[in-house]
Amino acid sequence: MRAFITAFTRTESGAVALDWLLLTATAIGLAIGGLTMMQSNAADVSDASGDAQSHPSEFGSP
């Protein structure tokens, strides 16, 4: 097993596979984070616009 690990760490394909894995995981993590932020902000805007339509006098409309 030790020989396999040593051989794997010395080859370029192992480094490329690890780099690809980390890049992909980072991209997925950023996408999930961005979508989560947009979802919560969209819900806030939806709630605010619903409040403005149901109570226009509270938001400066006559």
N, CA, C and O atoms as a MOPAC input file, in Angstrom:
PM7 MOZYME 1SCF
protein

 N      0.82800 1    -1.19000 1     0.00000 1
 C      0.00000 1     0.00000 1     0.00000 1
 C      0.87100 1     1.25300 1     0.00000 1
 O      0.56000 1     2.23600 1    -0.67200 1
 N      1.94500 1     1.21000 1     0.74600 1
 C      2.84300 1     2.36400 1     0.80800 1
 C      3.47700 1     2.62400 1    -0.55600 1
 O      3.66800 1     3.77700 1    -0.94200 1
 N      3.79600 1     1.58100 1    -1.27100 1
 C      4.37800 1     1.74400 1    -2.60100 1
 C      3.37300 1     2.39100 1    -3.56000 1
 O      3.74900 1     3.21800 1    -4.39100 1
 N      2.11900 1     2.01800 1    -3.44300 1
 C      1.08100 1     2.61000 1    -4.29200 1
 C      0.94300 1     4.10200 1    -4.01100 1
 O      0.85100 1     4.90100 1    -4.94300 1
 N      0.92700 1     4.48100 1    -2.74600 1
 C      0.78100 1     5.89200 1    -2.38200 1
 C      1.98800 1     6.68800 1    -2.86100 1
 O      1.84100 1     7.79900 1    -3.37100 1
 N      3.16500 1     6.12900 1    -2.69900 1
 C      4.37600 1     6.81200 1    -3.15700 1
 C      4.35700 1     6.99100 1    -4.66800 1
 O      4.67900 1     8.06800 1    -5.17000 1
 N      3.98600 1     5.95400 1    -5.38900 1
 C      3.92000 1     6.05100 1    -6.84800 1
 C      2.84400 1     7.04400 1    -7.27900 1
 O      3.04400 1     7.79500 1    -8.23400 1
 N      1.72900 1     7.05600 1    -6.59800 1
 C      0.64200 1     7.96800 1    -6.94400 1
 C      1.05400 1     9.41800 1    -6.73200 1
 O      0.72800 1    10.27500 1    -7.55300 1
 N      1.76100 1     9.70600 1    -5.65300 1
 C      2.15300 1    11.08700 1    -5.37100 1
 C      3.24200 1    11.58100 1    -6.31100 1
 O      3.39900 1    12.79000 1    -6.48400 1
 N      3.98700 1    10.68400 1    -6.91300 1
 C      5.06100 1    11.09900 1    -7.81900 1
 C      4.61200 1    11.26800 1    -9.26300 1
 O      5.35600 1    11.82300 1   -10.07100 1
 N      3.44400 1    10.81400 1    -9.60100 1
 C      2.97700 1    10.95500 1   -10.97400 1
 C      2.21000 1    12.25300 1   -11.13800 1
 O      1.60000 1    12.74900 1   -10.19100 1
 N      2.24400 1    12.79700 1   -12.33900 1
 C      1.53400 1    14.03300 1   -12.63000 1
 C      0.02400 1    13.82100 1   -12.67400 1
 O     -0.72600 1    14.74300 1   -12.35600 1
 N     -0.43600 1    12.65100 1   -13.05300 1
 C     -1.87700 1    12.42200 1   -13.16200 1
 C     -2.55300 1    12.52100 1   -11.79800 1
 O     -3.70400 1    12.95000 1   -11.71700 1
 N     -1.87800 1    12.14300 1   -10.74800 1
 C     -2.44400 1    12.27600 1    -9.41000 1
 C     -2.63200 1    13.73400 1    -9.02500 1
 O     -3.64100 1    14.09500 1    -8.41900 1
 N     -1.66600 1    14.57200 1    -9.37400 1
 C     -1.76100 1    15.99800 1    -9.06500 1
 C     -2.86300 1    16.65600 1    -9.88900 1
 O     -3.60000 1    17.50400 1    -9.38600 1
 N     -2.96900 1    16.26700 1   -11.14100 1
 C     -3.99500 1    16.84200 1   -12.00200 1
 C     -5.37400 1    16.43200 1   -11.51600 1
 O     -6.29600 1    17.24800 1   -11.50600 1
 N     -5.52500 1    15.18700 1   -11.11500 1
 C     -6.81800 1    14.71700 1   -10.61400 1
 C     -7.20500 1    15.47000 1    -9.34400 1
 O     -8.36600 1    15.84300 1    -9.17800 1
 N     -6.26500 1    15.69100 1    -8.46700 1
 C     -6.54500 1    16.41600 1    -7.23400 1
 C     -6.89600 1    17.87100 1    -7.52600 1
 O     -7.83000 1    18.41500 1    -6.93600 1
 N     -6.15300 1    18.50500 1    -8.43500 1
 C     -6.46400 1    19.89100 1    -8.80800 1
 C     -7.86100 1    19.99000 1    -9.40400 1
 O     -8.61800 1    20.90300 1    -9.07200 1
 N     -8.20300 1    19.05900 1   -10.27900 1
 C     -9.52300 1    19.07200 1   -10.90900 1
 C    -10.61600 1    18.88200 1    -9.85900 1
 O    -11.65400 1    19.54100 1    -9.91900 1
 N    -10.39200 1    18.00000 1    -8.91500 1
 C    -11.35900 1    17.75800 1    -7.85100 1
 C    -11.56800 1    19.01500 1    -7.01000 1
 O    -12.70600 1    19.37600 1    -6.71200 1
 N    -10.49700 1    19.67300 1    -6.63200 1
 C    -10.61200 1    20.88100 1    -5.81300 1
 C    -11.27000 1    22.02600 1    -6.58100 1
 O    -12.08900 1    22.75300 1    -6.01900 1
 N    -10.92300 1    22.19500 1    -7.85500 1
 C    -11.55900 1    23.23800 1    -8.66000 1
 C    -13.05300 1    22.98400 1    -8.81500 1
 O    -13.85500 1    23.91200 1    -8.70600 1
 N    -13.42500 1    21.75900 1    -9.06400 1
 C    -14.83400 1    21.42100 1    -9.23400 1
 C    -15.60100 1    21.61600 1    -7.92800 1
 O    -16.70000 1    22.16900 1    -7.93100 1
 N    -15.03500 1    21.17200 1    -6.83200 1
 C    -15.69600 1    21.32800 1    -5.53300 1
 C    -15.85800 1    22.80500 1    -5.18200 1
 O    -16.88600 1    23.19900 1    -4.63000 1
 N    -14.86800 1    23.61500 1    -5.49100 1
 C    -14.95800 1    25.04600 1    -5.22100 1
 C    -16.04900 1    25.70200 1    -6.07400 1
 O    -16.82900 1    26.51600 1    -5.57900 1
 N    -16.09400 1    25.34200 1    -7.34800 1
 C    -17.11000 1    25.90900 1    -8.23400 1
 C    -18.51300 1    25.52100 1    -7.77600 1
 O    -19.42000 1    26.35400 1    -7.78200 1
 N    -18.69400 1    24.28400 1    -7.38500 1
 C    -20.00900 1    23.83300 1    -6.90900 1
 C    -20.37400 1    24.55100 1    -5.60900 1
 O    -21.51400 1    24.98000 1    -5.43400 1
 N    -19.42100 1    24.67800 1    -4.71300 1
 C    -19.67200 1    25.38000 1    -3.45500 1
 C    -20.05700 1    26.83300 1    -3.67100 1
 O    -20.97700 1    27.33100 1    -3.02300 1
 N    -19.36500 1    27.51900 1    -4.57600 1
 C    -19.70200 1    28.91100 1    -4.87000 1
 C    -21.07800 1    29.02500 1    -5.52900 1
 O    -21.83700 1    29.95000 1    -5.23500 1
 N    -21.39400 1    28.09400 1    -6.41000 1
 C    -22.70600 1    28.11600 1    -7.06100 1
 C    -23.82200 1    27.90400 1    -6.04300 1
 O    -24.83700 1    28.60000 1    -6.08400 1
 N    -23.64800 1    26.96600 1    -5.14500 1
 C    -24.66200 1    26.71200 1    -4.12200 1
 C    -24.80300 1    27.93100 1    -3.20600 1
 O    -25.91500 1    28.32400 1    -2.85500 1
 N    -23.68800 1    28.51700 1    -2.82800 1
 C    -23.73900 1    29.71300 1    -1.98100 1
 C    -24.43500 1    30.87100 1    -2.67000 1
 O    -25.24100 1    31.56800 1    -2.05300 1
 N    -24.13200 1    31.08300 1    -3.95000 1
 C    -24.77900 1    32.16000 1    -4.69600 1
 C    -26.26800 1    31.93600 1    -4.86100 1
 O    -27.06200 1    32.86600 1    -4.71500 1
 N    -26.64600 1    30.71500 1    -5.16200 1
 C    -28.07200 1    30.41600 1    -5.31100 1
 C    -28.81500 1    30.57700 1    -3.99400 1
 O    -29.95600 1    31.03900 1    -3.98000 1
 N    -28.19300 1    30.20800 1    -2.90400 1
 C    -28.81800 1    30.36400 1    -1.58900 1
 C    -29.03500 1    31.84200 1    -1.27500 1
 O    -30.09200 1    32.22500 1    -0.77200 1
 N    -28.04300 1    32.66400 1    -1.57000 1
 C    -28.18100 1    34.09600 1    -1.31400 1
 C    -29.26700 1    34.70300 1    -2.18600 1
 O    -30.05800 1    35.52000 1    -1.71300 1
 N    -29.31500 1    34.31300 1    -3.45200 1
 C    -30.34100 1    34.85400 1    -4.33800 1
 C    -31.73100 1    34.40100 1    -3.90900 1
 O    -32.69000 1    35.16600 1    -4.01400 1
 N    -31.84900 1    33.18200 1    -3.43300 1
 C    -33.15800 1    32.67900 1    -3.01000 1
 C    -33.66400 1    33.45000 1    -1.79600 1
 O    -34.83100 1    33.83700 1    -1.75500 1
 N    -32.80900 1    33.67500 1    -0.81900 1
 C    -33.25700 1    34.39500 1     0.37900 1
 C    -33.55200 1    35.85600 1     0.04700 1
 O    -34.50200 1    36.42400 1     0.58600 1
 N    -32.75900 1    36.47700 1    -0.82700 1
 C    -33.02500 1    37.86600 1    -1.20800 1
 C    -34.30100 1    37.97500 1    -2.02900 1
 O    -35.04600 1    38.94500 1    -1.88600 1
 N    -34.56300 1    37.00100 1    -2.88200 1
 C    -35.79100 1    37.02300 1    -3.67300 1
 C    -37.01300 1    36.90600 1    -2.76300 1
 O    -38.03600 1    37.54500 1    -3.01100 1
 N    -36.91200 1    36.10300 1    -1.72300 1
 C    -38.02100 1    35.97200 1    -0.78300 1
 C    -38.24500 1    37.29200 1    -0.03800 1
 O    -39.38900 1    37.68300 1     0.19300 1
 N    -37.16900 1    37.97300 1     0.33500 1
 C    -37.29800 1    39.27300 1     1.01400 1
 C    -37.95200 1    40.31000 1     0.11000 1
 O    -38.81600 1    41.06400 1     0.55700 1
 N    -37.54900 1    40.35400 1    -1.15500 1
 C    -38.13200 1    41.30900 1    -2.10200 1
 C    -39.60100 1    40.98000 1    -2.33300 1
 O    -40.43800 1    41.87900 1    -2.41600 1
 N    -39.90800 1    39.70700 1    -2.43600 1
 C    -41.30000 1    39.29600 1    -2.63900 1
 C    -42.16400 1    39.70500 1    -1.45100 1
 O    -43.27500 1    40.20400 1    -1.63200 1
 N    -41.66200 1    39.49800 1    -0.25000 1
 C    -42.41000 1    39.90100 1     0.94300 1
 C    -42.60000 1    41.41900 1     0.99100 1
 O    -43.68600 1    41.89800 1     1.31800 1
 N    -41.55500 1    42.16800 1     0.66900 1
 C    -41.64000 1    43.62500 1     0.71500 1
 C    -42.60500 1    44.14300 1    -0.33600 1
 O    -43.37000 1    45.06900 1    -0.06700 1
 N    -42.58200 1    43.56700 1    -1.51900 1
 C    -43.50200 1    44.04900 1    -2.55400 1
 C    -44.94100 1    43.68600 1    -2.21100 1
 O    -45.85900 1    44.44400 1    -2.52200 1
 N    -45.14700 1    42.54400 1    -1.57700 1
 C    -46.49700 1    42.18700 1    -1.13900 1
 C    -46.99200 1    43.12900 1    -0.06400 1
 O    -48.16400 1    43.50700 1    -0.06200 1
 N    -46.11100 1    43.51800 1     0.85500 1
 C    -46.48700 1    44.47500 1     1.89700 1
 C    -46.81500 1    45.84000 1     1.28900 1
 O    -47.75800 1    46.50300 1     1.72000 1
 N    -46.04500 1    46.25100 1     0.30100 1
 C    -46.28000 1    47.55400 1    -0.32800 1
 C    -47.59800 1    47.56800 1    -1.08100 1
 O    -48.25800 1    48.60400 1    -1.14600 1
 N    -47.98900 1    46.44700 1    -1.64800 1
 C    -49.25500 1    46.39800 1    -2.38200 1
 C    -50.44700 1    46.31500 1    -1.43800 1
 O    -51.51000 1    46.85900 1    -1.73900 1
 N    -50.28800 1    45.64600 1    -0.30400 1
 C    -51.42200 1    45.53100 1     0.60600 1
 C    -51.59700 1    46.75800 1     1.49500 1
 O    -52.70900 1    47.03800 1     1.94300 1
 N    -50.51500 1    47.49700 1     1.75800 1
 C    -50.57800 1    48.68200 1     2.61000 1
 C    -49.81400 1    49.82500 1     1.93800 1
 O    -48.74500 1    50.20400 1     2.41600 1
 N    -50.33700 1    50.38200 1     0.84200 1
 C    -49.57000 1    51.41000 1     0.10200 1
 C    -49.34700 1    52.68800 1     0.89100 1
 O    -48.36500 1    53.38800 1     0.64600 1
 N    -50.23000 1    53.01900 1     1.83600 1
 C    -50.06400 1    54.26000 1     2.58500 1
 C    -48.84500 1    54.23300 1     3.50400 1
 O    -48.29400 1    55.28200 1     3.83700 1
 N    -48.43000 1    53.05800 1     3.90700 1
 C    -47.24000 1    52.94300 1     4.77100 1
 C    -45.95100 1    53.15900 1     4.00200 1
 O    -44.90200 1    53.37200 1     4.60900 1
 N    -46.00700 1    53.10700 1     2.67600 1
 C    -44.80700 1    53.21500 1     1.86800 1
 C    -44.77900 1    54.50400 1     1.05700 1
 O    -44.06300 1    54.57800 1     0.05800 1
 N    -45.53100 1    55.51400 1     1.45400 1
 C    -45.47800 1    56.81700 1     0.81000 1
 C    -46.45600 1    57.01900 1    -0.32800 1
 O    -46.45700 1    58.09000 1    -0.93600 1
 N    -47.28300 1    56.04600 1    -0.64400 1
 C    -48.28900 1    56.22000 1    -1.69600 1
 C    -49.59500 1    56.68500 1    -1.05700 1
 O    -49.93100 1    56.27000 1     0.05100 1
 N    -50.33000 1    57.54900 1    -1.76100 1
 C    -51.59500 1    58.04900 1    -1.17900 1
 C    -52.66700 1    56.97500 1    -1.11900 1
 O    -53.77800 1    57.23600 1    -0.65900 1

